[in-house]
């Protein structure tokens, strides 16, 4: 993942307050030392404020327009039939009907929530990294036990053993499987760290790492960061690009 994309992701998470205390402390320290990063963060803040302000202004203008069409009823009493015959009744009724239709369409076309989308698109990555050689040998190494546990679906044991092995030496394939194990176990922060290390430090399994990193953010409900990763992935030529485009459509 490029440094610019990583910084943009950090800014989004900083502004929506989803950074951990440690991540926030490190990021704020960088803001003090890196003017370019501070400027980028301020631009994002202004953009968000501008969008919110424009939305509120639009709603206020709609209310003012509607208010200007209402008659002054102070000191007057009219029957329901008289109200229905007033010239302002028909446009108000039409507006109410349109609103009702819009609300109905929103309910009927409600998007799946992030957890549902994650469950729909997540498939555990198979162990094509180091298939188990079942030769009946009595001597089984920790490495073999880790891959055996992964293949057997014992992700708790696999994660524990992978963690010990990765502490001695980082390997791209093992990072990918460790990230998958952590995702299944619900350890999304650890999973993200596995995938980010994979993407930043290795070229192998880069696309797989980005796909599962996007799913990690999706599982956490962090749609902004998930979309950033998926947009980058969709602009490539590989099998994950198609899946990324499909998922982006469902998120939007």
C-alpha positions as CSV (number, residue, x, y, z in Angstrom):
1,X,0.0,0.0,0.0
2,X,1.5,3.4,-1.0
3,X,2.5,5.9,1.7
4,X,-0.1,8.4,0.4
5,X,-2.9,5.9,0.6
6,X,-1.8,4.8,4.0
7,X,-1.7,8.4,5.2
8,X,-5.2,9.1,3.7
9,X,-6.5,6.0,5.6
10,X,-4.9,7.2,8.8
11,X,-6.5,10.7,8.3
12,X,-10.0,9.2,7.8
13,X,-9.6,7.0,10.9
14,X,-8.3,9.9,12.9
15,X,-11.2,12.1,11.9
16,X,-13.8,9.5,12.6
17,X,-12.1,8.6,15.9
18,X,-11.4,5.0,15.1
19,X,-7.7,5.0,15.9
20,X,-6.5,3.2,18.9
21,X,-4.9,5.4,21.7
22,X,-1.4,4.4,20.6
23,X,-2.2,5.0,16.9
24,X,-3.7,8.4,17.7
25,X,-0.6,9.4,19.8
26,X,1.8,8.4,17.0
27,X,-0.3,10.1,14.3
28,X,-0.6,13.4,16.3
29,X,3.2,13.3,16.8
30,X,3.6,13.0,13.0
31,X,1.2,16.0,12.6
32,X,3.6,18.1,14.6
33,X,6.6,17.1,12.6
34,X,5.2,16.8,9.1
35,X,3.7,20.0,7.6
36,X,2.5,18.2,4.5
37,X,0.6,15.6,6.5
38,X,-0.9,18.4,8.7
39,X,-2.1,20.3,5.6
40,X,-3.6,17.1,4.1
41,X,-5.5,16.5,7.4
42,X,-6.8,20.1,7.5
43,X,-8.0,19.8,3.9
44,X,-10.0,16.7,4.8
45,X,-11.5,18.4,7.8
46,X,-12.5,21.4,5.7
47,X,-14.0,19.1,3.0
48,X,-16.1,17.3,5.6
49,X,-17.3,20.6,7.1
50,X,-18.1,21.9,3.6
51,X,-20.2,18.9,2.8
52,X,-22.1,19.1,6.0
53,X,-22.7,22.8,5.7
54,X,-23.9,22.6,2.1
55,X,-26.3,19.8,3.1
56,X,-27.8,21.8,6.0
57,X,-28.1,24.9,3.8
58,X,-30.0,23.0,1.2
59,X,-32.4,21.6,3.8
60,X,-32.9,25.1,5.3
61,X,-33.7,26.6,1.9
62,X,-36.2,23.8,1.2
63,X,-38.0,24.6,4.5
64,X,-38.0,28.4,3.8
65,X,-39.5,27.7,0.4
66,X,-42.2,25.5,1.9
67,X,-42.9,28.0,4.6
68,X,-43.4,30.9,2.1
69,X,-46.2,28.9,0.4
70,X,-48.2,28.5,3.6
71,X,-50.9,31.0,4.3
72,X,-51.0,33.0,7.5
73,X,-53.6,31.2,9.6
74,X,-53.3,33.3,12.7
75,X,-56.7,34.1,14.1
76,X,-58.4,32.0,11.4
77,X,-60.3,28.8,11.7
78,X,-61.0,26.7,8.6
79,X,-62.5,23.3,8.2
80,X,-60.7,20.3,6.8
81,X,-62.7,20.6,3.6
82,X,-61.8,24.3,3.3
83,X,-58.1,23.4,3.8
84,X,-58.3,20.7,1.1
85,X,-59.6,23.4,-1.4
86,X,-56.8,25.8,-0.7
87,X,-54.3,26.3,-3.7
88,X,-51.3,25.3,-1.5
89,X,-52.8,21.9,-0.6
90,X,-52.1,20.1,-3.9
91,X,-48.4,20.8,-4.1
92,X,-48.0,19.9,-0.4
93,X,-49.9,16.7,-1.0
94,X,-47.7,15.9,-4.0
95,X,-44.5,16.7,-1.9
96,X,-45.7,14.4,0.9
97,X,-46.4,11.6,-1.6
98,X,-43.0,11.9,-3.1
99,X,-41.4,11.8,0.3
100,X,-43.4,8.7,1.2
101,X,-42.3,7.0,-2.0
102,X,-38.7,8.0,-1.4
103,X,-38.7,6.6,2.1
104,X,-40.3,3.4,0.9
105,X,-37.7,3.0,-1.8
106,X,-34.9,3.5,0.7
107,X,-36.4,0.8,3.0
108,X,-36.9,-1.6,0.1
109,X,-33.4,-1.0,-1.3
110,X,-31.6,-0.8,1.9
111,X,-28.0,-1.9,1.6
112,X,-26.6,-4.8,3.5
113,X,-24.7,-3.7,6.6
114,X,-20.9,-4.1,6.6
115,X,-21.0,-7.3,8.7
116,X,-23.4,-9.0,6.2
117,X,-21.2,-7.9,3.3
118,X,-18.1,-9.2,5.0
119,X,-19.8,-12.6,5.6
120,X,-20.9,-12.6,2.0
121,X,-17.5,-11.9,0.5
122,X,-15.1,-13.5,2.9
123,X,-13.7,-16.9,2.0
124,X,-10.8,-18.3,3.9
125,X,-7.6,-18.4,1.8
126,X,-6.6,-22.0,1.1
127,X,-3.3,-23.4,2.2
128,X,-1.5,-23.3,-1.1
129,X,1.5,-21.8,0.6
130,X,2.9,-25.0,2.0
131,X,0.7,-28.1,1.5
132,X,1.0,-30.7,4.1
133,X,3.2,-33.7,3.2
134,X,1.5,-36.6,4.9
135,X,4.3,-39.2,4.7
136,X,3.6,-40.8,8.1
137,X,6.8,-39.4,9.7
138,X,6.8,-39.3,13.5
139,X,8.9,-36.1,13.5
140,X,6.5,-33.2,13.0
141,X,7.9,-29.7,13.2
142,X,6.2,-26.6,14.7
143,X,5.9,-25.3,11.1
144,X,4.1,-28.4,9.9
145,X,1.8,-28.3,12.9
146,X,0.9,-24.7,12.1
147,X,-0.1,-25.5,8.6
148,X,-1.9,-28.7,9.6
149,X,-3.9,-26.7,12.2
150,X,-4.8,-24.2,9.5
151,X,-6.0,-26.9,7.1
152,X,-8.0,-28.6,9.8
153,X,-9.8,-25.3,10.7
154,X,-8.2,-25.0,14.1
155,X,-7.4,-21.3,13.6
156,X,-6.7,-20.7,17.3
157,X,-3.8,-23.2,17.3
158,X,-2.7,-22.1,13.8
159,X,-2.6,-18.4,14.9
160,X,-0.6,-19.3,18.0
161,X,2.0,-21.3,16.1
162,X,2.2,-18.8,13.1
163,X,2.7,-16.0,15.6
164,X,5.7,-17.8,17.1
165,X,7.2,-18.6,13.7
166,X,6.7,-15.0,12.4
167,X,8.4,-13.6,15.4
168,X,11.6,-15.3,14.2
169,X,11.2,-14.6,10.5
170,X,8.5,-12.8,8.4
171,X,7.3,-14.8,5.4
172,X,4.6,-13.4,3.0
173,X,2.6,-16.7,2.7
174,X,2.5,-17.2,6.5
175,X,1.5,-13.6,7.0
176,X,-1.4,-14.1,4.6
177,X,-2.6,-17.2,6.5
178,X,-2.1,-15.6,9.9
179,X,-4.2,-12.7,8.8
180,X,-6.9,-15.0,7.7
181,X,-6.8,-16.9,11.0
182,X,-7.0,-13.6,12.9
183,X,-10.0,-12.5,10.8
184,X,-11.9,-15.7,11.6
185,X,-11.0,-15.4,15.3
186,X,-12.3,-11.8,15.3
187,X,-8.9,-10.3,15.9
188,X,-9.3,-7.6,13.2
189,X,-6.6,-5.3,14.5
190,X,-4.0,-8.1,14.4
191,X,-5.3,-9.2,11.0
192,X,-4.9,-5.6,9.6
193,X,-1.3,-5.5,10.9
194,X,-0.6,-8.9,9.2
195,X,-1.9,-7.7,5.9
196,X,-0.3,-4.2,6.1
197,X,3.1,-5.8,6.8
198,X,2.6,-8.2,3.9
199,X,1.7,-5.4,1.5
200,X,4.5,-3.0,2.6
201,X,7.3,-5.5,3.0
202,X,6.7,-8.0,0.2
203,X,5.7,-8.2,-3.4
204,X,4.3,-11.7,-3.3
205,X,0.6,-12.0,-2.4
206,X,0.2,-8.3,-2.6
207,X,-3.2,-8.4,-4.2
208,X,-4.5,-11.0,-1.8
209,X,-3.2,-8.9,1.1
210,X,-5.1,-5.8,-0.2
211,X,-8.3,-7.8,-0.7
212,X,-8.3,-9.2,2.8
213,X,-7.2,-5.8,4.3
214,X,-10.3,-4.3,2.7
215,X,-12.4,-7.0,4.2
216,X,-10.7,-6.3,7.6
217,X,-11.9,-2.7,7.5
218,X,-15.3,-3.8,6.3
219,X,-15.7,-6.2,9.2
220,X,-14.8,-3.3,11.6
221,X,-17.5,-1.2,9.9
222,X,-14.8,1.3,8.6
223,X,-16.3,1.8,5.1
224,X,-14.1,4.8,4.2
225,X,-10.9,2.8,4.6
226,X,-12.4,-0.3,3.0
227,X,-13.4,1.7,0.0
228,X,-10.0,3.2,-0.4
229,X,-8.4,-0.2,-0.5
230,X,-11.0,-1.6,-2.8
231,X,-10.8,1.3,-5.2
232,X,-7.0,0.8,-5.5
233,X,-7.5,-2.9,-6.0
234,X,-10.3,-2.5,-8.6
235,X,-7.9,-0.5,-10.8
236,X,-5.6,-3.5,-11.4
237,X,-5.7,-6.5,-13.7
238,X,-6.3,-9.5,-11.6
239,X,-9.0,-11.8,-10.3
240,X,-9.5,-9.6,-7.2
241,X,-10.3,-6.5,-9.3
242,X,-13.6,-7.9,-10.4
243,X,-14.6,-8.9,-6.8
244,X,-13.5,-5.4,-5.5
245,X,-15.7,-3.7,-8.1
246,X,-18.7,-5.9,-7.2
247,X,-18.2,-5.2,-3.5
248,X,-17.8,-1.4,-4.0
249,X,-21.2,-1.4,-5.8
250,X,-22.8,-3.1,-2.9
251,X,-21.2,-0.7,-0.4
252,X,-22.4,2.3,-2.4
